[in-house]
Amino acid sequence: MNFTSHFVWISLKVELFENIFEKIKNIFWKNLQKIIELQSMDSLHITLYYLPKKLKNSDFQKIEKIISEIDIDFWKINVKELNYFWKNIAYLSFENTEQLDKINNIFKNNFPKYNKIIDNSYNNFIAHTTIFKIKNYKKFLEHKAKVEKTFSEEISKLTKENIFWNIHIYAVSSNTSPEFQKIIN
């Protein structure tokens, strides 16, 4: 597999999101693929830091060490709401993300050479989980209210759960649809 990048991310417990994905599929029904592209259920995550296509062995080992030293209380982080990046990405936002901001800063401070990667270069880190990409915004607007109502109802259930699994380094191939993502540590 030809990987296009690597990430440090927190995996989410997929089984807690199955109901949401089924309801979203039902909203769009036969037009799903024309209007949106769902994130792969197998790789729901919060990206903590973006890494390059090729990682030096020394950097990989340093990243593993940092991950092993991270102490995070997942119960303090809550799903907040469905939000959008521009008109093309729907994502879950989180509240009480100070711990995640701190982890992002640890990686920024330890790997300044990777801060030039576009997604690391923003001033404010936004902890989020991409749910789907919007392929046809005009058609999406016809379903937006139903989608948001569904998320509002389902998010209230998620606040009672620890939705997080673990922190890993992932290798990603963006040349497939949906992206292929693989744990490498």
N, C-alpha and C positions, 0 to 999 in steps of 0.2 A: 504494500500500500504506500502510495506517495502522500505523505502528510504535508499539509500546508501551514500548520502552526501547532503550537502547544499552549495549554492553559493550566493555571492552578484554579481549581474550582471545588465548590461544595456540592456534592451530589444530593439530590432530593429523593425521598422515598416515593418511588413511582406509584406504588399501589394507592397512595393517598390522592393521586390526581386522576386516576382512571375514570371516575365519574364525571369530572369536568370535561375531559377529552371526549367522552361519549356524547355528552350533551352538546358540545360544540359541533361535533360531526352531525348530529341530528338537526341542528339549526340550519346548517348549510346543505345538508342532504346531498343530492347529486351534483351540486355546483361547488362542492368543497374545494376541489383542486383548481378550479378556475378563479376562485375568490381569495382563498388563503392557503398557506402551506403550514401545517402544524409542525411544531418542534417534535423531534423524535421522543416518544415517551421514555425510551431507554436511557436518555441522557439529559433529563431535566436537572438543572444546576444553577448556581450563582457563580459567575466568573469572578474570581478574586484578583487575578492578574494575567495578562496576556504575555505569551512567550514566543520566541521566533520559531521559524520552521526547523532550524537545526539548533540543537542544544549541545553545548560542550559538556563532556562528562563531569567536569569540575562544577559547572553551574547546576547540573542535574543533582549532584550530591549535595550541594549547598541548599538547593530548594527542598530536597527531602529532609535535610536537617531542620530547616525552618518549620516545615510542616509538622515534624515530630514534636517540636517545642510549642506549638500553638495550643493554647488552652482557651476553649471557647464554650460559653454557656448557651447552647442552642435554644433553650427555653425562653431566653430573653428577646429573641428575634421573632417578630410576628409578620405574617402576611398582611399587607395593608389593602391593596386594591389593584384592579387592572388599570394599566396606564399605556401610553403610546409614545414611541419615539417617532416623531414626524407622522407621516401617513403610511408608514410601511412596517412597523413592528409593534405587536401587542405584547406587553410584558406584565408580570406580577411585580409590584413594588413591595418593599418591606419597611417596617418601622423598627426603631431601636437598633439601628445598624452600626452603632459606634464601634463594636467589636470588629465588624467587617471592614470598616474604614481603617481601623488600626492595622489589620492584617494587610490590606492593600498598601498602606504606607510602609510597612516592614519590607515588602517586596520592592517598592519603589526606591527605598533607601539602600537596599542590598544589591539592586540591579539597575543602576541609573542608565546603563547603556540600552536597556529595554524600554525605558520611558519614552523613547522616540517612536515606538510602535503606536500608531494612531489611537487605538483604544486605551492606551495607558497615558496619553498626553493630555487628556481633559483635566481641568482644574479640580472638578468635583467627581469623585467616584460615586456611581449610582448602582447600589446593590439591586440586582433584578434577575428575574428568570424569564427568558423569552418563551412565550407560549405559541405564537404563530407570526408568520410574515404575511403581510397583506399584499396580495398580488393585484387586486382590482379594487381600489379604494371606493369608487363610485358604487359598485355592487355591495361592498362591505357595509356601506352606510345603511343599506336597506335592512341589514340584520344587526346593526350595532347595538340597538336598545336591548334586543333579546340576549345578545352575548354579554352585555354588561350586567343585566339582571341575573343571568346564570352565574356569573362570577361573584356577584355580590352575595348571592345565596350560598354558594359553595365555599367562599372564603371564610364565612362565619364558622363553618365546620372545621376548617383547617387551623383556626386560631386555638383550638383545643388540643392540637396534636404537635408533637415534635416532628416536623416534616423533613428534617435534615438527616443525612446518612453519614457522610465522611468527607474529608478533604483529600484530594488526589491531584496528581499531574495527569493530564489527558493529552493525547495526540489527536489531531483533528485533520480530516480531509474535507475541505470545502468544495471539492470537485464533484461531490455526489449530492443528490437531493432525496431526502434530507441529508445533512452533513453526517459523515461517519465519524464517530468519536469513540476512543478507546482509552481505558485506564492503563497507564504505563508504570505506576508505582503502587 
